[in-house]
C-alpha cells in the first residue's frame, strides 16, 4: 500500500436504495472512500451515489454472498481494511474513531464484530432477540470472504476476530410495503436454499437454527409447519419483545409473516420439483 492510500474503504451493496443511499454515503464517508456495488437497480440509486462522490460499480446479482465476494475480489481497493455495510446502516462517530484507531494499529486482529442498535418504527429495539446482534463487518482486505450461501450469509475470517466497543446503527425506515417487498425477495432466495438442502445440494447444518438470524440456519423449517407461530412466540414472549411496545409487536408479527412466506414458497417449489423430476431421495 502506498503512503497516500486510505487505510479503510467502505463497500455498500445496493439494489433500489435511492431513498437511503445519499445519507449512507455521507455517513460512511467519515470512515473512508465509499464503493457502491449495485445489483442493476431500477431506480436512481447509481445516479445518487455518483452525485455523492462514491465509486459506483454495477454487477448482476446472483446471491448475496457471491455479490459481496465479487466486490471484495474486484473492486479497486487500495487500503488495508474494508468495512462492508448496508444502505440502512449508519456508522456512529464513536465507531468511526474506533475503526480508524484499529486500522492504524499494526498489531490489530484480522477482523472485528460490530454490535448493531436496531431502530424500527422510530424506536430502539432492545428485546426480541434483536439486541445484542454482532456482525463481522470490518476486516483486513484479503483476510475474509462470505460463505457460499444464498441468503443470511456469514463471514469466514482467516485469523483472530475481536469486538468493537462502539455500535453501529441499523435504521429501518422502510414503509410496510417496502419491508414486505424486501422480505418477499429474501423468502424467495431462502426457499431456494432450503430446496437445495432438502436434496443434499447444500449442507443442511449450514442453515439457521430456530428463530435466529444470520449464519447457521437449521433445516427444520420444512418439517415444522407451525414455525411462523413459534417465531412470533419466541420473539414476542420468550425474548421479551413485548417490552418494546408497539414496535416490538409489529416487528415480531412481520418476522413471523416472513417465516410463513418462506414456508409457502418452499412447499410450492418442492411440489413443482417433484412433479417435474419425480420423487427423489432427500437428505435425512
C-alpha positions as CSV (number, residue, x, y, z in Angstrom):
1,X,0.0,0.0,0.0
2,X,1.3,3.4,-0.9
3,X,1.8,6.0,1.8
4,X,-1.1,8.1,0.5
5,X,-3.6,5.2,0.2
6,X,-6.5,5.2,2.6
7,X,-6.4,2.7,5.4
8,X,-10.1,2.0,5.3
9,X,-12.5,1.7,2.4
10,X,-16.3,1.1,2.6
11,X,-18.3,-1.3,0.4
12,X,-22.1,-0.8,0.2
13,X,-24.0,-3.4,-1.8
14,X,-27.3,-1.9,-3.2
15,X,-30.5,-2.7,-5.0
16,X,-33.1,0.0,-5.3
17,X,-31.8,2.1,-2.4
18,X,-32.4,5.6,-3.8
19,X,-34.1,6.7,-0.6
20,X,-31.2,5.6,1.6
21,X,-28.0,5.8,-0.3
22,X,-27.4,9.5,-0.1
23,X,-27.3,9.5,3.7
24,X,-25.4,6.2,3.8
25,X,-22.6,7.6,1.7
26,X,-22.4,10.9,3.6
27,X,-22.3,8.8,6.8
28,X,-19.8,6.2,5.6
29,X,-17.5,8.9,4.2
30,X,-16.3,9.7,7.7
31,X,-14.5,6.4,7.7
32,X,-13.0,6.3,4.2
33,X,-13.8,6.3,0.5
34,X,-17.1,4.6,-0.5
35,X,-17.7,2.0,-3.2
36,X,-21.3,1.3,-4.1
37,X,-21.7,-2.2,-5.6
38,X,-25.1,-2.0,-7.3
39,X,-27.2,-5.0,-8.5
40,X,-28.6,-3.2,-11.5
41,X,-31.1,-1.1,-9.5
42,X,-34.3,0.0,-11.3
43,X,-34.4,3.4,-9.5
44,X,-31.8,6.2,-9.3
45,X,-29.5,4.5,-6.8
46,X,-26.5,4.7,-9.1
47,X,-27.1,8.3,-10.1
48,X,-27.5,9.5,-6.5
49,X,-24.4,7.5,-5.3
50,X,-22.3,9.1,-8.1
51,X,-23.5,12.6,-7.2
52,X,-22.3,11.9,-3.6
53,X,-18.8,11.1,-4.8
54,X,-18.9,7.3,-4.4
55,X,-17.3,5.0,-6.8
56,X,-20.2,3.1,-8.4
57,X,-19.7,-0.4,-9.9
58,X,-22.5,-2.5,-11.4
59,X,-22.6,-6.2,-11.2
60,X,-25.6,-8.6,-11.9
61,X,-26.9,-10.1,-8.7
62,X,-26.7,-13.9,-8.2
63,X,-26.9,-14.2,-4.5
64,X,-25.8,-12.1,-1.5
65,X,-22.6,-14.0,-0.7
66,X,-21.4,-14.2,-4.3
67,X,-22.2,-10.5,-4.9
68,X,-20.1,-9.4,-1.8
69,X,-17.3,-11.8,-2.6
70,X,-17.2,-10.4,-6.2
71,X,-16.9,-6.9,-4.7
72,X,-14.1,-7.9,-2.4
73,X,-12.2,-9.5,-5.2
74,X,-12.8,-7.0,-8.0
75,X,-13.4,-3.5,-6.6
76,X,-10.2,-1.4,-6.9
77,X,-9.5,-1.2,-3.1
78,X,-6.1,0.3,-2.2
79,X,-6.3,0.3,1.6
80,X,-5.6,-2.5,4.2
81,X,-9.1,-2.6,5.7
82,X,-12.7,-3.0,4.4
83,X,-16.0,-2.1,6.1
84,X,-19.0,-3.8,4.5
85,X,-22.3,-2.2,5.4
86,X,-25.8,-1.9,4.0
87,X,-27.6,1.2,2.9
88,X,-29.7,1.4,6.0
89,X,-26.7,1.1,8.4
90,X,-25.0,4.1,10.0
91,X,-21.6,4.5,11.5
92,X,-21.7,6.3,14.8
93,X,-18.9,8.9,15.5
94,X,-17.5,6.7,18.3
95,X,-17.4,3.7,15.9
96,X,-15.7,5.7,13.2
97,X,-13.0,6.8,15.7
98,X,-12.6,3.2,16.9
99,X,-12.2,1.8,13.3
100,X,-9.6,4.4,12.5
101,X,-7.7,3.5,15.6
102,X,-7.8,-0.2,14.8
103,X,-6.7,0.4,11.2
104,X,-3.7,2.4,12.5
105,X,-2.6,-0.4,14.8
106,X,-0.1,-2.8,13.2
107,X,-1.0,-5.4,15.9
108,X,-4.7,-5.3,15.2
109,X,-6.6,-8.6,14.7
110,X,-7.8,-9.8,11.3
111,X,-11.5,-8.9,11.7
112,X,-13.9,-7.2,14.1
113,X,-17.5,-7.9,15.1
114,X,-19.7,-4.8,15.3
115,X,-22.8,-4.6,17.5
116,X,-25.9,-3.2,16.0
117,X,-28.5,-0.9,17.5
118,X,-31.7,-1.5,15.5
119,X,-34.1,1.4,15.1
120,X,-37.6,0.2,13.9
121,X,-40.7,2.5,13.6
122,X,-38.6,5.2,15.3
123,X,-37.9,3.2,18.4
124,X,-34.7,1.4,19.6
125,X,-35.4,-2.3,19.7
126,X,-33.9,-3.7,22.9
127,X,-35.6,-7.1,23.1
128,X,-37.0,-9.9,20.9
129,X,-33.5,-11.4,20.3
130,X,-32.5,-8.3,18.2
131,X,-30.0,-6.9,20.7
132,X,-27.2,-7.5,21.1
133,X,-26.6,-8.5,17.5
134,X,-23.0,-8.6,16.3
135,X,-21.9,-8.9,12.7
136,X,-18.4,-9.4,11.3
137,X,-18.3,-6.3,9.1
138,X,-14.8,-4.9,9.4
139,X,-11.7,-6.9,8.3
140,X,-8.3,-6.8,6.7
141,X,-8.5,-6.9,3.0
142,X,-7.8,-10.4,1.7
143,X,-8.4,-12.0,5.1
144,X,-12.2,-12.6,4.9
145,X,-14.8,-13.8,2.5
146,X,-18.5,-14.7,2.7
147,X,-19.6,-18.3,2.9
148,X,-21.3,-19.5,-0.3
149,X,-24.9,-19.3,0.8
150,X,-27.9,-17.8,-1.0
151,X,-29.1,-15.6,1.9
152,X,-28.2,-14.9,5.6
153,X,-24.6,-15.3,4.6
154,X,-21.8,-15.3,7.3
155,X,-18.2,-14.2,7.0
156,X,-15.3,-16.6,7.2
157,X,-12.2,-14.7,8.5
158,X,-8.7,-16.1,8.3
159,X,-7.2,-15.1,11.7
160,X,-8.3,-13.9,15.1
161,X,-11.5,-11.9,15.4
162,X,-12.2,-9.2,18.0
163,X,-15.1,-7.0,19.0
164,X,-15.6,-3.3,18.6
165,X,-16.8,-1.4,21.7
166,X,-18.8,1.2,19.8
167,X,-22.0,0.2,18.0
168,X,-23.4,0.8,14.5
169,X,-27.0,2.0,13.9
170,X,-29.3,-0.1,11.8
171,X,-32.1,2.3,10.9
172,X,-35.2,0.5,9.5
173,X,-37.1,3.3,7.7
174,X,-38.9,1.2,5.2
175,X,-42.7,1.6,4.7
176,X,-44.7,-1.6,5.4
177,X,-44.8,-2.1,1.6
178,X,-41.0,-1.8,1.3
179,X,-40.4,-4.1,4.2
180,X,-42.7,-6.8,2.9
181,X,-41.3,-6.5,-0.7
182,X,-37.7,-6.9,0.6
183,X,-38.7,-9.9,2.7
184,X,-40.5,-11.5,-0.2
185,X,-37.2,-11.3,-2.0
186,X,-35.4,-12.9,1.0
187,X,-38.1,-15.6,1.3
188,X,-37.7,-16.5,-2.4
189,X,-33.9,-16.8,-2.0
190,X,-34.2,-18.7,1.3
191,X,-36.8,-21.2,-0.1
192,X,-34.4,-21.9,-2.9
193,X,-31.7,-22.6,-0.3
194,X,-34.0,-24.9,1.6
195,X,-34.8,-26.9,-1.6
196,X,-31.1,-27.4,-2.2
197,X,-30.6,-28.6,1.4
198,X,-33.6,-30.9,1.1
199,X,-32.0,-32.7,-1.8
200,X,-28.4,-32.7,-0.5
201,X,-27.2,-29.9,-2.7
202,X,-26.4,-27.6,0.3
203,X,-25.2,-28.9,3.6
204,X,-28.3,-28.7,6.0
205,X,-26.2,-27.9,9.0
206,X,-25.3,-24.6,7.4
207,X,-28.9,-23.3,7.6
208,X,-30.1,-21.4,10.7
209,X,-31.4,-22.7,14.0
210,X,-35.0,-21.8,15.0
211,X,-35.8,-18.2,15.4
212,X,-32.2,-16.9,14.7
213,X,-30.9,-14.7,12.0
214,X,-27.6,-14.9,10.2
215,X,-25.2,-17.8,9.6
216,X,-26.0,-21.3,10.9
217,X,-29.6,-21.7,9.8
218,X,-31.1,-25.0,10.6
219,X,-33.0,-27.1,8.1
220,X,-36.0,-27.7,10.4
221,X,-38.3,-25.1,8.7
222,X,-39.7,-27.5,6.1
223,X,-40.5,-30.0,8.9
224,X,-42.3,-27.5,11.2
225,X,-45.4,-26.2,9.6
226,X,-46.2,-24.1,12.7
227,X,-42.8,-22.4,12.6
228,X,-44.3,-18.9,11.9
229,X,-46.2,-19.1,15.2
230,X,-43.1,-20.3,17.0
231,X,-41.2,-17.4,15.5
232,X,-43.7,-14.9,16.9
233,X,-43.8,-16.5,20.3
234,X,-40.1,-16.7,20.5
235,X,-39.5,-13.1,19.6
236,X,-42.5,-11.5,21.4
237,X,-42.9,-13.7,24.5
238,X,-39.7,-15.7,25.3
239,X,-37.3,-13.0,24.3
240,X,-39.5,-10.2,25.8
241,X,-40.3,-8.4,22.6
242,X,-43.5,-7.1,24.3
243,X,-41.2,-4.8,26.3
244,X,-40.5,-2.9,23.1
245,X,-44.2,-1.9,22.9
246,X,-45.9,-1.3,19.6
247,X,-42.7,-1.6,17.6
248,X,-42.0,-5.0,19.3
249,X,-45.4,-6.3,18.4
250,X,-45.2,-5.2,14.7
251,X,-41.6,-6.5,14.3
252,X,-42.5,-9.9,15.7
253,X,-45.6,-10.0,13.5
254,X,-43.7,-9.1,10.3
255,X,-40.9,-11.6,11.0
256,X,-43.4,-14.4,11.6
257,X,-45.0,-13.4,8.3
258,X,-41.6,-13.7,6.7
259,X,-41.3,-17.3,8.1
260,X,-44.7,-18.1,6.7
261,X,-43.9,-16.7,3.2
262,X,-40.6,-18.7,3.2
263,X,-42.5,-21.9,4.2
264,X,-45.2,-21.4,1.5
265,X,-42.6,-20.7,-1.2
266,X,-40.6,-23.8,-0.1
267,X,-43.7,-26.0,-0.4
268,X,-44.7,-24.6,-3.7
269,X,-41.2,-25.1,-5.2
270,X,-40.9,-28.6,-3.7
271,X,-44.2,-29.7,-5.3
272,X,-43.1,-28.3,-8.7
273,X,-39.8,-30.0,-8.5
274,X,-41.4,-33.4,-7.6
275,X,-43.9,-33.1,-10.4
276,X,-41.1,-32.2,-12.8
277,X,-38.4,-34.7,-11.7
278,X,-40.4,-37.3,-9.8
279,X,-39.7,-38.5,-6.2
280,X,-36.0,-38.2,-5.2
281,X,-34.0,-39.3,-2.2
282,X,-33.9,-36.4,0.2
283,X,-31.4,-35.8,2.9
284,X,-32.2,-37.0,6.4
